[in-house]
């Protein structure tokens, strides 16, 4: 099988570095370009980092982006002109930015996921099923923990879980989004979905969904111990995306969850 030419953005970041390591051991990929948002004078994995540009992405079949929203939209603008596929692991997009991503997906195949882990995407699926099964007699809330450097909260994964609850109730998440707490020891249930985010240490990721009727509690949770979960998931997504038509896809499509 011919190798897939890969470009990785944010090559000096935590996920950029992990993606580079994983791509080196993945037999289906050839790393052809790495980019950063500033001039870098040292080589990264044998490649000179470039700024995001047509020249940086011209030889890539697919671009993997785990950066920040501003950078992601810059990448998509260039990728849409070059007709390149893009896997997005970036989180923290505004509603306006989400609409722009949808607009770009009419021109190129885009796979966007708040989390690339198989286990997390299964958790989201189970959350939707549980929400639908338990109905309106149960209140729900979401708890998540990440390392102290993570800026956005709730995490993209927590929002995926919130969307799972909303889909189970056949509602839009924006209508049942509750309060967003940060670094609280405890937080309440409400008729809407409340979120609590903890930022501390070097924790890779912990997520928990609770459903309570007042008489019993159902808990679904997931813990990540190794960042390769996300990089390997992103590479799986990139391989899957290669033969797809323009559109906006998710890990749910990759994993074929009904």
PEVEN-V296946 format. One line per field, one symbol per residue. phi: phi as a letter, one per 20 degrees, with the letter a starting at -180 (. if undefined). psi: psi as a letter, one per 40 degrees, with the letter a starting at -180 (. if undefined). A space follows every 10 residues. Layout:
phi = ???
psi = ???
This chain:
phi = .ffefddcel fefgfgffff ffffdefecc fdbccbebfc edeclndegd ffafffdfee ebddccccgg fgffffffff femdfcdddf cnfeffffff ffffffdcfc dcbfbefgff ffgfffffff gffemefdec bccbccffef eebffgffff ffffffffel cegfedfeed eclefbbefb fdeeccddcb ldffrccbdc dcdndbcdcc bbcddbffgf ffffffffff fgdefgrddc ffffemff
psi = hhihhhhhif eeiddddddd ddddeheeih heiiiieihh eiihfeihhi ihidddedei dihhhgbidd dddddddddd defiihhhei ifiidddddd ddddeedihh hhhehehddd dddddddddd ddddaeehii ihhihiieeh dihiiddddd ddddddddef ihdddehaih ihfidiiiia eihiihhhhi afhdhhihhh hheddihhhh ihhheheddd dddddddddd ddeiiiihii ddddefh.
